[in-house]
Amino acid sequence: MRDIKFRQRIKGMHGTKDRWRYWGYDIDDIDADFTGPIGMVEWDDRPNYQYTTLKDNNDKEIFEGAIVRKHIKDNPRTEEFIVRWDENQCGFNISRGKNHWYEVIGYENPKLMKRNR
């Protein structure tokens, strides 16, 4: 079983910075309440990003939309990409592996997003 989690950037109120709102459901706990997005904040058109169930080398949860750096064992080269849902594979474009690991380096970087479209 896995946690079903999402995150969404919500607009800051009264001139405060935008922030992330996390919500979802722990399906291992049948009696747990669903934690949904709250309606008392100003939403914008930004999407919800789903949790991939993977964590990076710093134990940080990796969500869809993350910009990650892939490290391969015994290889000095790295690869940077944006985590996305792949309709053809019915899964995210990221996977577990014994010979590689990931590092989350950011979210919503326009320069990197243009390069990876």
C-alpha positions as a Markdown table, in Angstrom:
| # | Residue | x | y | z |
|---|---|---|---|---|
| 1 | Met | 0.0 | 0.0 | 0.0 |
| 2 | Arg | 1.1 | 3.6 | -0.5 |
| 3 | Asp | 0.2 | 7.0 | 0.6 |
| 4 | Ile | -1.9 | 9.1 | -1.8 |
| 5 | Lys | -0.6 | 12.6 | -1.4 |
| 6 | Phe | -0.8 | 15.8 | -3.4 |
| 7 | Arg | 0.6 | 19.3 | -3.1 |
| 8 | Gln | -0.5 | 22.5 | -4.6 |
| 9 | Arg | 0.9 | 26.0 | -4.5 |
| 10 | Ile | -1.6 | 28.4 | -3.0 |
| 11 | Lys | -1.4 | 32.2 | -3.2 |
| 12 | Gly | -0.2 | 34.1 | -0.2 |
| 13 | Met | -2.8 | 36.3 | 1.4 |
| 14 | His | -2.3 | 40.0 | 2.2 |
| 15 | Gly | 1.0 | 40.2 | 0.5 |
| 16 | Thr | 2.6 | 37.1 | 2.0 |
| 17 | Lys | 4.6 | 34.6 | 0.0 |
| 18 | Asp | 3.0 | 31.7 | -1.9 |
| 19 | Arg | 3.2 | 28.4 | 0.1 |
| 20 | Trp | 2.6 | 24.7 | -0.5 |
| 21 | Arg | -0.5 | 22.9 | 0.8 |
| 22 | Tyr | -0.1 | 19.2 | 1.2 |
| 23 | Trp | -3.2 | 16.9 | 1.3 |
| 24 | Gly | -4.1 | 13.3 | 0.7 |
| 25 | Tyr | -5.0 | 10.0 | 2.2 |
| 26 | Asp | -3.1 | 7.3 | 4.0 |
| 27 | Ile | -4.6 | 4.1 | 2.7 |
| 28 | Asp | -2.7 | 2.0 | 5.2 |
| 29 | Asp | -5.0 | 3.5 | 7.9 |
| 30 | Ile | -8.6 | 2.6 | 7.0 |
| 31 | Asp | -9.9 | 4.8 | 9.8 |
| 32 | Ala | -7.9 | 7.9 | 8.8 |
| 33 | Asp | -9.7 | 10.9 | 7.6 |
| 34 | Phe | -9.1 | 12.3 | 4.2 |
| 35 | Thr | -7.1 | 15.5 | 4.4 |
| 36 | Gly | -8.3 | 17.7 | 1.6 |
| 37 | Pro | -7.5 | 21.1 | 0.3 |
| 38 | Ile | -9.0 | 23.8 | 2.4 |
| 39 | Gly | -11.5 | 26.3 | 0.9 |
| 40 | Met | -10.6 | 29.3 | 3.0 |
| 41 | Val | -7.6 | 30.3 | 0.8 |
| 42 | Glu | -7.4 | 31.9 | -2.6 |
| 43 | Trp | -6.7 | 29.2 | -5.2 |
| 44 | Asp | -5.2 | 29.8 | -8.5 |
| 45 | Asp | -5.0 | 27.7 | -11.7 |
| 46 | Arg | -1.8 | 25.9 | -10.7 |
| 47 | Pro | -2.2 | 22.1 | -10.8 |
| 48 | Asn | -2.0 | 19.6 | -8.0 |
| 49 | Tyr | 1.2 | 17.5 | -8.0 |
| 50 | Gln | 1.0 | 13.9 | -7.0 |
| 51 | Tyr | 3.5 | 12.1 | -4.7 |
| 52 | Thr | 5.6 | 9.5 | -6.6 |
| 53 | Thr | 6.2 | 7.4 | -3.5 |
| 54 | Leu | 9.9 | 7.9 | -4.0 |
| 55 | Lys | 12.3 | 10.0 | -1.8 |
| 56 | Asp | 15.5 | 11.5 | -2.9 |
| 57 | Asn | 19.0 | 10.9 | -1.4 |
| 58 | Asn | 18.2 | 13.6 | 1.3 |
| 59 | Asp | 14.9 | 11.7 | 2.3 |
| 60 | Lys | 12.8 | 14.4 | 0.7 |
| 61 | Glu | 9.5 | 13.3 | -0.9 |
| 62 | Ile | 9.5 | 13.5 | -4.7 |
| 63 | Phe | 6.3 | 15.0 | -6.2 |
| 64 | Glu | 5.3 | 15.4 | -9.8 |
| 65 | Gly | 6.6 | 18.6 | -11.1 |
| 66 | Ala | 9.9 | 18.3 | -9.2 |
| 67 | Ile | 13.1 | 19.1 | -10.9 |
| 68 | Val | 15.5 | 16.3 | -10.0 |
| 69 | Arg | 19.1 | 15.5 | -10.7 |
| 70 | Lys | 19.7 | 11.8 | -11.4 |
| 71 | His | 23.1 | 10.4 | -10.2 |
| 72 | Ile | 24.4 | 7.1 | -11.6 |
| 73 | Lys | 26.8 | 5.0 | -9.7 |
| 74 | Asp | 30.4 | 5.2 | -10.9 |
| 75 | Asn | 29.4 | 7.9 | -13.5 |
| 76 | Pro | 30.4 | 11.6 | -12.9 |
| 77 | Arg | 27.7 | 12.8 | -15.4 |
| 78 | Thr | 24.3 | 13.7 | -14.1 |
| 79 | Glu | 20.9 | 14.3 | -15.8 |
| 80 | Glu | 18.3 | 16.9 | -14.8 |
| 81 | Phe | 14.7 | 16.5 | -15.7 |
| 82 | Ile | 11.2 | 17.3 | -14.5 |
| 83 | Val | 9.1 | 14.5 | -12.9 |
| 84 | Arg | 6.0 | 14.0 | -15.0 |
| 85 | Trp | 3.2 | 11.5 | -15.5 |
| 86 | Asp | 3.8 | 9.4 | -18.6 |
| 87 | Glu | 0.5 | 8.4 | -20.2 |
| 88 | Asn | 2.1 | 5.7 | -22.4 |
| 89 | Gln | 3.8 | 4.0 | -19.4 |
| 90 | Cys | 0.9 | 4.6 | -17.0 |
| 91 | Gly | 3.4 | 5.9 | -14.4 |
| 92 | Phe | 5.9 | 8.6 | -13.6 |
| 93 | Asn | 9.1 | 9.1 | -15.6 |
| 94 | Ile | 11.1 | 8.2 | -12.5 |
| 95 | Ser | 11.9 | 4.9 | -10.9 |
| 96 | Arg | 13.7 | 3.1 | -8.1 |
| 97 | Gly | 17.1 | 1.6 | -8.8 |
| 98 | Lys | 20.1 | 0.1 | -7.1 |
| 99 | Asn | 22.6 | 1.9 | -9.3 |
| 100 | His | 21.1 | 5.4 | -9.4 |
| 101 | Trp | 19.6 | 8.0 | -7.0 |
| 102 | Tyr | 17.9 | 11.3 | -7.2 |
| 103 | Glu | 18.3 | 14.7 | -5.7 |
| 104 | Val | 15.4 | 17.3 | -5.7 |
| 105 | Ile | 16.9 | 20.5 | -6.9 |
| 106 | Gly | 13.7 | 22.6 | -7.1 |
| 107 | Tyr | 10.2 | 23.2 | -8.5 |
| 108 | Glu | 8.9 | 25.5 | -11.2 |
| 109 | Asn | 12.1 | 26.6 | -12.8 |
| 110 | Pro | 11.0 | 28.2 | -16.1 |
| 111 | Lys | 14.5 | 28.0 | -17.7 |
| 112 | Leu | 14.8 | 24.2 | -17.0 |
| 113 | Met | 11.1 | 23.6 | -17.9 |
| 114 | Lys | 11.5 | 25.2 | -21.4 |
| 115 | Arg | 14.6 | 23.1 | -22.0 |
| 116 | Asn | 12.7 | 19.8 | -21.1 |
| 117 | Arg | 9.5 | 20.2 | -23.1 |
